[in-house]
C-alpha cells in the first residue's frame, strides 16, 4: 500500500466521524425543539440525514442550535436578563 493512501485515510475517517457527530447532534437538537409540527420535523430530519454536512449546518443556522430549556416554559431563570458584568462588578468592588 502506497504511503499516500495512509495520509488520506486519516482525513477521511476524521471527516466521516465529524459528519456523523454533527448530524446526530443536530437530530437531537431538532427532536428536542418545541413549536414544530410533525411534518416539519420529518422534513428537517430528512434534510439533516440526506445532506450530511449542509443539513446540520442549515438546522443550526435556522434554529439557533438550541432547544428551549424546560425552565423557559414556566417563566423561570431562563427568562431573566443576563447581566454577568454587573454581578461581577458588585462582587469585586467594595461598597
For each residue, the residues with C-beta under 8 A, 3 or more apart:
1: 5 6
2: 5 6
3: 6 7
4: 7 8
5: 1 2 8 9
6: 1 2 3 9 10
7: 3 4 10 11
8: 4 5 11 12
9: 5 6 12 13
10: 6 7 13 14
11: 7 8 14 15
12: 8 9 15 16
13: 9 10 16 17
14: 10 11 17 18
15: 11 12 18 19
16: 12 13 19 20
17: 13 14 20 21
18: 14 15 21 22
19: 15 16 22 23 52 53
20: 16 17 23 24
21: 17 18 24 25
22: 18 19 25 26 52 53 56 57
23: 19 20 26 27 48 49 52 55 56
24: 20 21 27 28
25: 21 22 28 29 56
26: 22 23 29 30 48 55 56 59 60
27: 23 24 30 31 45 48 49
28: 24 25 31 32
29: 25 26 32 33 59 60 63 65 66 67
30: 26 27 33 36 41 44 45 48 59 63
31: 27 28 41
32: 28 29 67
33: 29 30 36 63 67 68
34: 67 68 73
35:
36: 30 33 40 41 44
37: 40 41
38: 41 42
39: 42 43
40: 36 37 43 44
41: 30 31 36 37 38 44 45
42: 38 39 45 46
43: 39 40 46 47
44: 30 36 40 41 47 48 59
45: 27 30 41 42 48 49
46: 42 43 49 50
47: 43 44 50 51 55 58 59
48: 23 26 27 30 44 45 51 55 56 59
49: 23 27 45 46 52 55
50: 46 47 55
51: 47 48 54 55 58
52: 19 22 23 49 55 56
53: 19 22 56 57
54: 51 57 58
55: 23 26 47 48 49 50 51 52 58 59
56: 22 23 25 26 48 52 53 59 60
57: 22 53 54 60 61
58: 47 51 54 55 61 62
59: 26 29 30 44 47 48 55 56 62 63 65
60: 26 29 56 57 63 64 65
61: 57 58 65
62: 58 59
63: 29 30 33 59 60 66
64: 60
65: 29 59 60 61
66: 29 63
67: 29 32 33 34
68: 33 34 72 73 78
69: 72 78
70: 73 74
71: 74 76 77 78
72: 68 69 75 76 78 79
73: 34 68 70
74: 70 71
75: 72 79
76: 71 72 79
77: 71 80
78: 68 69 71 72
79: 72 75 76
80: 77
81:
82:
83: 86 87
84: 87 88
85: 88 89
86: 83 89 90
87: 83 84 90 91
88: 84 85 91 92
89: 85 86 92 93
90: 86 87 93
91: 87 88
92: 88 89
93: 89 90
94:
95:
